[in-house]
Amino acid sequence: MTRNVYHRGSHMEGTVALKEGLVARGILEHATVRPPLLPLAEGAGDEIAQALKSANLGSVTVPA
């Protein structure tokens, strides 16, 4: 999981990857970012979701 989330191309990519992880867990609705951050490459969200699943970190229910 660390490789898929934290150890990406740059620190800025890691920040976006964390947001993707929060989406995968159901905590955020989307991983939209503003400049200078850029969205991750296509398929990265799936890699992160799979890494979370492999680490038994599934979806959570966030109280309204």
VOLUMLO-738318 format. One record per residue (C-alpha): residue number from 1; residue in one letter; chain; x, y, z. Coordinates in steps of 0.001 Angstrom, whole numbers. Layout:
{NUM; "a"; "A"; {X; Y; Z}},
...
***
This chain:
{1; "m"; "A"; {0; 0; 0}},
{2; "t"; "A"; {2812; 2402; 814}},
{3; "r"; "A"; {4235; 2066; -2696}},
{4; "n"; "A"; {850; 2707; -4331}},
{5; "v"; "A"; {-38; 5721; -2213}},
{6; "y"; "A"; {3012; 7469; -766}},
{7; "h"; "A"; {5866; 6491; -3075}},
{8; "r"; "A"; {4626; 7938; -6326}},
{9; "g"; "A"; {6556; 10227; -8688}},
{10; "s"; "A"; {6527; 13235; -6367}},
{11; "h"; "A"; {5243; 14495; -3042}},
{12; "m"; "A"; {2457; 16262; -4924}},
{13; "e"; "A"; {1333; 12985; -6497}},
{14; "g"; "A"; {1272; 11408; -3053}},
{15; "t"; "A"; {-1125; 14102; -1874}},
{16; "v"; "A"; {-3501; 13365; -4750}},
{17; "a"; "A"; {-3119; 9622; -4125}},
{18; "l"; "A"; {-4228; 10125; -522}},
{19; "k"; "A"; {-7389; 11791; -1801}},
{20; "e"; "A"; {-7956; 8854; -4165}},
{21; "g"; "A"; {-7627; 6556; -1165}},
{22; "l"; "A"; {-10232; 8547; 738}},
{23; "v"; "A"; {-12577; 8228; -2240}},
{24; "a"; "A"; {-11968; 4472; -2383}},
{25; "r"; "A"; {-12866; 4209; 1307}},
{26; "g"; "A"; {-16049; 6241; 877}},
{27; "i"; "A"; {-14852; 9217; 2915}},
{28; "l"; "A"; {-14710; 11706; 26}},
{29; "e"; "A"; {-17056; 11818; -2950}},
{30; "h"; "A"; {-14359; 12792; -5463}},
{31; "a"; "A"; {-10621; 13430; -5654}},
{32; "t"; "A"; {-10794; 16723; -7516}},
{33; "v"; "A"; {-7630; 18788; -7113}},
{34; "r"; "A"; {-6694; 22383; -7912}},
{35; "p"; "A"; {-3482; 23629; -9520}},
{36; "p"; "A"; {-633; 23139; -9042}},
{37; "l"; "A"; {-1799; 19579; -8268}},
{38; "l"; "A"; {-2776; 17409; -11215}},
{39; "p"; "A"; {-5007; 14331; -11384}},
{40; "l"; "A"; {-3213; 10997; -11318}},
{41; "a"; "A"; {-2785; 8922; -14457}},
{42; "e"; "A"; {-5714; 6814; -15597}},
{43; "g"; "A"; {-5918; 3605; -13592}},
{44; "a"; "A"; {-4088; 4983; -10552}},
{45; "g"; "A"; {-7315; 5174; -8561}},
{46; "d"; "A"; {-7923; 1484; -9231}},
{47; "e"; "A"; {-4362; 627; -8106}},
{48; "i"; "A"; {-4879; 2551; -4877}},
{49; "a"; "A"; {-8286; 967; -4243}},
{50; "q"; "A"; {-6763; -2497; -4772}},
{51; "a"; "A"; {-3900; -1699; -2390}},
{52; "l"; "A"; {-6392; -623; 278}},
{53; "k"; "A"; {-8422; -3785; -282}},
{54; "s"; "A"; {-5273; -5930; 11}},
{55; "a"; "A"; {-4503; -4203; 3317}},
{56; "n"; "A"; {-8052; -4947; 4536}},
{57; "l"; "A"; {-8883; -1240; 4590}},
{58; "g"; "A"; {-12335; -1278; 3069}},
{59; "s"; "A"; {-15095; 1275; 2903}},
{60; "v"; "A"; {-16210; 3135; 5980}},
{61; "t"; "A"; {-19489; 4803; 6851}},
{62; "v"; "A"; {-19101; 8494; 7567}},
{63; "p"; "A"; {-21844; 9989; 9732}},
{64; "a"; "A"; {-23734; 12839; 8082}},
***
